[in-house]
Amino acid sequence: MTESPDRTPIPRAFFDRPVLDVARDLLGRTLVRTSEEGRIELRLTEAEAYAGAIDPGSHAFRGRTARNAVMFGPPGHAYVYFTYGMWHCLNVVCGPEGEASGVLLRAGEILTGADQARARRRSARTDTELAKGPARLATALDVALSLNGTDVCAGPDAPLSLLHGTPPPPSRIRQGPRTGVGGDGAPHPWRFWIADDPTVSPYRAHQPRKRRLDSGRTNA
């Protein structure tokens, strides 16, 4: 990483490409969150691709719903969803309008605004843990459903925006299966990360959720 990342806004054409290309190319870019509390800037170190209708792991695999409608819209917009009844996750829509695909922003390094991130992520033991995982990233940046559909190409003063930053050399990019994805989508090596970066989240294979029964037992 250089001392002065490129602050040129990323154009919409960057996102109007195949989702695997976008996911890989987002590494090293600067994500900016602007709010009344100030500005936080984060260097992206990990991302996952989700390819819509051809991807069993994607929210859009079975078609358009009220929840995933943003994924079918123009590229370069934020898709925010709520999961497990407690966490938000931030994605960026890719590809041509009408063909849903997106990149989950999984982890990053806080460059500026660390005090804000620490206040929201009090359980983080070090700054490298502030945005180490998609739910942590969204919490640190105060990303909620109100930001669903935000245009990340609207400029650095928008609530969410992406700047050119400093992409890593190809030799530092790694690729492997996505975290927590089960079923037919599990083998896809569509997770990308910067090698040896301490902010990258650990890989975890899919674990089926257990349902609680009336007797208090659980059943897989």
N, C-alpha and C positions, 0 to 999 in steps of 0.2 A: 504494500500500500504506500502511495506517495503522501507527502505532507499536505498537498493541496489537491484534493480530488476535483475533477472537472465538474463545474456547476452548471453545465449546459443541460436544459430540460430534455428528457427523452421524448422524441416525437411519436405521434400515434402510429406511424408506419412501423415502428419497432415492434409493436404488439400485434400488428396485422400480419403475422407470420405463423408457421407451424409451432404448436405449443412447446415441443421439445427444444426447438431452437431458442425460443424466448426464455424458457426456464434456465438453460445453460448460460445464456447471455445476461441474465439478471444478476449473476454473481458479481460482487464488487460494486454494484450500483448503489447510489445513495437514496434511501427512502426518507422523505421529509414529512413530519407530522406537525402541522401548525394549528394551534388552538389559542384560546384566551389565556391559557397558562404559559404560553411561550412556544418555542420551537424545539423539536427533537429531531436529530438526524442520525441515521443508522446505516451502516455498511452491510449490505446483504451478503451472507455467507452460505446460505443453504436454501434450496427451493425444490419444489416437487411439481411435476407436470400432470395434469388431468385432462384427458382427451375426449370428453363428451360422449357422443353416441357410440364410439368404438372402445370405450374404456369402462369396464364393470366397476372400477373404483371411483368413478366420477359421479357427482350429484346429478349430472345431466344425462346419465346413461339411459334412463327410462323416459326421457322427454322433458318437456317444459312444465314447470310448476310455479306456483306463486313464490316459493322459496328461491328457486334457482333462476328466475326470469332474467336477472342481470347478466348471466352467463351467455345468453342468446343475443344480447345487445351489442353495441359497437365495442371494438377493442379499446383497451386503455382505460377501463373503468374498474373500480374496486368491487369485488364480490365478498361481502362479509356475511358469515353465518354463525349461528349460536349452536353449540354442541354440548352434549352431556348435561344440559341444564345449568351450565355454569361458565363456559368459556366461549370467547369469540375467536374466530380465525380470519385472517386477511388474505385474499387472493386478488390476482389481477387478470382480467378477461383478455383472451388472446384470439387470434384468428379472425376470419371474416364474419361480419354480422350474420346471425342466424345459425352459425355452426358453433355450438357452445364448447369452449375449452378455457382452461385457466391455469394459473400457476399459484400454488400455495406458497406464501412467504414464510419459511420455516424458522429462520434464525438470522441473527445479525449482531454486529458490534455497535454499541451506542457511541457515536462520535461527539455529539453535543447534546446538552439537555439531560445529562445523567442524573442530576438531582431530581428532576421530575420522575424519571424512570425508577429511581430508588424508592421514592415515596409511594409508588404504586406497586412495587415489587419488593416489599419489605422482607420476604423470605429468601431473597437472593443472597447467597453468602459472599459472592464477589461480583464485580461488574460484568465479568464474562458470562454470568448466569442471568443477567437482566432480560435478555431476549433470546435465550437458548431453548427454542421450541416455539411452535406457532401460537399457542395460547399465551405463553410468556411474552412473546413479541407484541401481540395485540394488547395485552394488559399494560405493558411498559409504555406503549404509545397511545393508550387510552382510545383504542379502536372498538367501536360498538356498532350495533345495527344501524344507527343513525348515519353512518358513513357508507352504507351499502349503496352502490351506484355512483359514488364520487368519481369525477373525472380526474385521473392522476396525471393527465397531460395538460391541465389548465394553467400550469405555472407554479413556481415555488411558493407562492403565497396561498395556494389552495389548501384545504384541510389535509389532503394527501397528495404528494407529488413524488416523482422519481427523476433524479438527476443522473447524468452520465457516470459520475464517480470514477473509479479506477478498476476496470476489469482485471482479474488475475491472468497470468499467462496460462495457456492451455495445459502446460505440464502440471499445474497445481489443481486442476479440476478433476474431481472424482465423480463416479456415477454408479448407482446401485439401486436395489429395490426400495420402494417407498415404505415409510414407517407406518405400521399399524394397518396396512391394507390387506384384506383377506380375499378369499375366493379366487375367481379367474384373473383378477387384476393384481394379485400378489406378486407374480414373478416379474412384472414390468420393471426394468431398471430405469425408472424415470425420476429418481431423486438425484440431485446434483449438489455438490458442496465443495468448499475450498479445503484442500488437504491440510491437515495439522492445525486448523484454526480452532482455538479453544472455545469459540462461541457456537460451534456446530453441535447440534443435539445428537445424543446417542441413538443408534438404530435399534428399533424394537419391532419384532415380528408381531403379526396380528394375534390378539388374544380374544376369543369370543366372549362377549358380555354375558354375565350370568343374571338370570332372572330370579327374583325373590319370590318364594312360594308362601302360602298362608301359614304353613307350619314353621316358617322361619328358615327353612333350608334353602339352598340355592340349586339351580338346575341349569346346566350348560345347554 
